[in-house]
Amino acid sequence: MDIHWGTFGGVFGVSLGITLLLVVLFSLGIAAWPGADGNGGERSRAARPAATAAAVLCFGACLAVAAYGLALIVGG
């Protein structure tokens, strides 16, 4: 049995990088979501459309990465 350590390290590095990317994107989405600080709610969300758009973009990117990963697992 032969282990290709370079390939193993590459897979580990990519997996770690994608995991960190998802955590950061989700955290940015939570931070950008209007009303997440407990102030405002629906009125605050309507007043800050740029923050809402940024949060939705972050959550959409998380969803896209997760869907791509599932497609690789199921389709592979």
Secondary structure by P-SEA (a helix, b strand, c coil): cccaaaaaaaaaaaaaaaaaaaaaaaaaaaaacccccccccaaaaaacaaaaaaaaaaaaaaaaaaaaaaaaaaac
